[in-house]
Amino acid sequence: MRVRLKTILCTTDFSDYSNQTVSYGVAIAKEFDARLLVCHIIDLQFAAIYGTVHFLPPDLQTQSIETAQDRIADLMASRTVPWEAVVATGPPADEISRVVAERNIDLAISATHGRTGLKRFVLGSVTERLMRSLRCPLLVVREAPPDPARGLRFSKILVGCDFSPAANAALEYGVSLAQEFEAELHLIHVLEPQVYSDFLATTLDDVQGETGDIKEKLDQRLTDLITPEAMNWCRIKTAVIEGRPFEAITDYAGENGIDLVVLGVRGHGVVETLFLGSTTDRVVRKAQCPALSVSPAD
């Protein structure tokens, strides 16, 4: 499969941080000759003390929409790609998901502040909600935007592979993007440390020997994921590493100069997501390069 991106949506709340999604959107739209939608969601309600909720009056709603459209026009001034402003009102994650479904978006782009711990639990994250609700892949950025003079360059792409349907969906995008950008493709599997129920009965040499055998088999399985045809144009590197998955992936990405991490997204319950997160959530918050989350097709 080769990725075809016809319509791209980038989201912004007009903060300097989130406005970098526009630069990524423009660069990707140029690369794929795609149309760019720049989206801003106005949350009309705000909470007051004692739990009371107020809504903006209609005249202020209209003014807010017009102001948002003007600010998008300013952001897109002198940009040389086909674009359209999309301004909607309502809960941001819900409205973005609706726009993605109605407009048949092929790729959405969002920014994250990388919140962790209690602050993340209290404030939540629109980006993390989008990772589980969108019907299209979500590119999450948290670094400086690409240099307009150089354009977008993904020279090294990492795909996390645990051989699940979600990881297989991520692999399809990773392989296609490696072809598009003529990038080096790193296929990574993380082997979590084993907890041996009867450690005293097992010698250290036996444990190390078993782990070595497992790594060899997993490394071969990673290699087998790539078709011979893809081998002709794509430089492949495989690695089986030990550790906690999100730490191992982010450490590997930093040490090897990875430009893009591609991971699959599995469904999680709300409580599990808020308290524990997932490997993809945590990599998105910690990685210093953009991360692409991909959900398997329904």
N, C-alpha and C positions, 0 to 999 in steps of 0.2 A: 504494500500500500504506500502510495506517495501522498503526503499531506497536501490538500488543496485549500488554501485560505482565501475565500472570496470576500468575506465581510468580517471585520475585526471591530471589537468594541473595547474602548478603554474607559475606565471609571475615574472620576476625580471629585474631590470635595473642595477643590481650589486651594488647598494648602500647598506650600512649596514642595512638600514631600510627595503628595499624591500627584502633583502635576507632571512628575517625571514619567507617568504612564503614557502621557501624550507623546513624548519623544520616542518611547518604545513603540507605540502604536504607529506612528508615522514611519519609523524605520522598517517595521515588519510589513506595513502596507506597501512600501516601495519594493521590498524584496519579493513579495508575492503578487504585486500588481493588484492589490485588494482595495476595497472601499473601507474607510475608517469612520466609525461612529464614536463620538465623544459624549459620554453620558455623565450627567449630574443628577442626583436624586435629592429632592428637597423633603426633609422630614418635617411635616407640618405641625406635628404635635411636640410639645415639650412638657416635662414634668415639673410641677411646682412642689412646694413643701406640703407635707401631710398627704402625699399621694394624689393630689388633684392634678388632672391633665387638662391643659388648655390647647386650643387650636388657633392658628393664625386666621384672622378674618379674611373674607374673599378678596378684598382689594389688596391686602398685603400678599396674598397668595399669588395673584396676578403679577404684582410688582416683583416678587421673588423669582418667578419663572422668567420674566423678561430680563432681569438682571443676570440670571444664570446664563441665558442664551448669549447675552452680550459678552460675558466673561469667557465663554467658550470661543466666541468669534475672535477675541483678543488672543487667546492661546493658540489659535490656528492661523493667525495672521502670517502671511508669507509662506505657509506650508504648501508644498506642491503635490498633495495627494487628494483624491476625491474624498470629501468628508461631509458629515452631517451632524448637527447638534441634536442630542436627545435629552430632554429635560422632563422628568416625571416627579410625582409627589407620592409619598408614602414611606413605609419602612424600607430602608435602602436595599438590604439583601433580597427581600421579596420582589421589589420593583425591578432590580437588575435581572433577577432570574426570569421575570416575566418578559422583559425586553429581549433577553437572549433567546427565549423560546419563540416569541412572536416574530422576531426579525431573522431567525435562522442564522444566528451568529456562529462562526466557525472557531473563533478564539476570543476570549475575554482577557483583559489585562487589569490587574489591581495592584495596589501597593500595600505593604504591611509595615507596622512600626516595630514588629518583633516583640510584643509584650509577652511577659511570662508571669507565672505565679498568680498571686491574689489579684493584681491589677488586671490581668487577662480575664480572670474569673468574673470580676465585677463588671468590667466594661464590655466584655465580649469582643468579637472580632467579625466585622462584616466579611472580610476576606475568607476566614475559616468557614463561615456559613456558606459562602459561595462555593467553596471547594466541594461541598456535599450536595448542593442543590442545582448547580448548573448542568446543562446538557452538553456543554462543550468544554474543552480543556481551558484551564485558567493559568495564565502566566502571572506569577507574583514577583514583583521587583522591590528591591530595598537598597539599591545602590545608585551611583550616579548614572544618568541616562547616557545612551550611546553618543559618540562624537558624530555630529551631522556630516562632517567632512569624510569620515571613514565609513559611515553607515553601520549597520548591525553586523557584528562578527561573533559567531559562536565557533571557536576553533576546537574546543574540547567539550564534549557533551557526555554527561554521566547518566546512566539509567540504572535505577535500583531494581534488581531482579530477585524476587522470591518465588517465581514460577506460578503465582496466583493469576486469576483472570485480570485483576486490576494491574498487576505488573506487566502482563502480556500486552494490555492496551497501551501502557506507557512505552513499552518497547517499540511498538509500531510507530509511534510518533518520534521516538528517539532515533530510530534507524532512518526514517524519512528526513528528519531535520539534519542528520549527519550528512545525508546525501545532498540536501539543498545547500548546505554551507561548506561542503567538502571538509567535514570536521573529523577529528579523531574521536571514536566512540568507545567509552569505557563502560563495560558491563560489570556491575558490582553485586555480589551476594554477601550478606552479612551473616556469619555463623555466630549465633549467640552462645555464650559460655554454658556448658552443660553443668547441671547440678546432679552430681552422682549420689544416688541414695545410699550406697555402701562404699564410700571412698576408701575406707580402710582395707577393703578386700581387693582393691584395684591399685596396682603400682602406677607411679607417675609415667614410667616408660610406656605402659600399655595405653594410658590415656592419650599421650602424645602420638603414639602410633595410630590409634583409631582416628584421631582428629586429622592426621595427615592423609589417611586414606579417604576420609570424607571430603576433604578439600580438593583432592585430585578428581574425585567423581563430580563434585559440584562445578569445578572449573571446566571440565569437559562438557558438562550440561550447559554451561553458559556459552561455550563455543558453538554448540549444536543449535543454539537459538538463531544464529545468523545463517542465512542461505548462502550457498556458494556464489550466487550472482552478486549479492551484496558485498562479499569479500573482495570483489574486483575493484570496487570504487571506494570502499570504506575501510579506514584503518581501525582495526579492532584491538582493544586491550581488555583482558578479563582479570578479575581479582576476587578472591574469596578472603574476606577479612573477618576478624573476630571482634566482638564487642557489642555494646548496645547499638541497635541499628541507627538511630538518629545521630548519635555521636560519631559512629564509625563513618557514616556517609559524609557528614559535614567536615570531619577531619580530613578524609581522603580528598574531598573537593578542594579544600584549602591547600593541602600539600601538593596537589597535582595541577593547580591552576585551572580548574574546571570553570567554564563560562556559563554552563546551563546544566541544572539538575532536573531530570525527568522522573517523576514518581507516580505510581498509581494511587488512587483513593478508594478506600473501602468504606462501606457504610458503618456508622457507629451510632449508638444511642446518645441522646443529649447529655445525660449525666456522665457517661464514660468519656465523651469528648471534652467536657468542661474540666473534669478532674484529672484525667489521664492523658488526654490528647492522643495523637497517633504519630507514627514515624513521620508521615508526610507533614502533619501540622508542625512538628518540632523542627524538621529540616527547613521548612519555609521560614520559621522564626529565627533560626540560627545561621543559615547559609548566607555567605556574603555575595553570592551570585544569584541571578534570577532562578526561580524554580517553576517548573511546569507540572501542574497536577492534572492527571487524566483519569476519568472514570470509565469503567468498561461499559460498552453499549448495552442497553436494556435488552 
